[in-house]
């Protein structure tokens, strides 16, 4: 009988029993696999009683139950990890948004100040373009003719 690497001793015994092989053939095959004669007889008895298939079913049942329990734990762990990461991401976004708000507020304030300066400069330029207007400035000065003895004109008072 050809035996693959993945074939178990239990499967070999089950297959040979199903094929109807004699006890001598099965024992010889097991000995060829390196199993002692006494162990081979016990395994053969278990195989003939179909104990292996019952054991397999029980083992599968136990494994499925264990997997279900492990799955619950893994799901719970995954949910916790995801929630922690969501919090980290949310905090990071909040910090970044606050930083961005501060930068934008600073830029807006600077822009506002620049606009006010430009507006005032334009207003001053308009006022200066009309030299005949007093622009709300009252001059109180004496001219040279009135001050015969003085050489320069003096500005006594300027009111806004």
Secondary structure, 3 states (H helix, E strand, C coil): CCCCCCCCHHHHHHHHHHHCCCHHHHHHHHHHCCCCHHHHHHHHHHHHCCHHHHHHHHHHHHHHHHHHHHHHHHHHHHHHHHHHHHHHHHHHHHHHHHHHHHHHHHHHHHHHHHHHHHHHHHHHHHHHCCCCCCCCCEEEEECCCCCCCCCCCEEEEEEC
